[in-house]
Amino acid sequence: MNKYQDKEAAMDDYSHEKKLGADGRYELEHGKKDDAKNDFDHAHALKKDAHYDAIHRVLKHSRKNRGY
């Protein structure tokens, strides 16, 4: 992936995480605790994955520019 594709993938993960958080809050308000917990767990996993990808995206592209 190039730098642009990496950034787009990270933005997709971020927006999906926000949507899952909103869905979880909605389901929690309507008494669906199990569904809300699944949404929150999935959102947390996406957040961790996006954080990992962001760090490694910077490292990957900075190494590429330095010729490693």
C-alpha positions, -999 to +999 in steps of 0.1 A: +000+000+000+011+035-006+009+063+019-025+075+006-041+040+007-028+035+043-043+068+053-077+060+037-078+026+055-071+042+088-099+068+082-123+039+073-114+022+106-119+054+125-153+061+110-164+025+115-153+027+152-174+058+157-204+042+141-201+011+163-199+034+194-230+052+184-249+020+177-238+006+210-251+036+229-284+034+210-288-003+218-278+003+255-305+030+258-331+005+244-322-023+268-301-045+244-271-049+267-256-079+249-257-063+215-243-031+230-214-050+246-205-066+212-205-032+195-183-017+222-159-046+221-157-044+183-152-006+184-124-010+210-106-037+188-109-013+158-094+015+179-065-006+189-059-018+154-061+018+140-036+030+166-012+001+157-016+008+120-010+046+124+023+040+143+035+014+118+024+035+088+046+064+099+075+040+105+071+022+072+069+054+051+097+072+070+120+042+065+110+041+028+120+078+024+153+072+041+163+043+019+163+015+044 
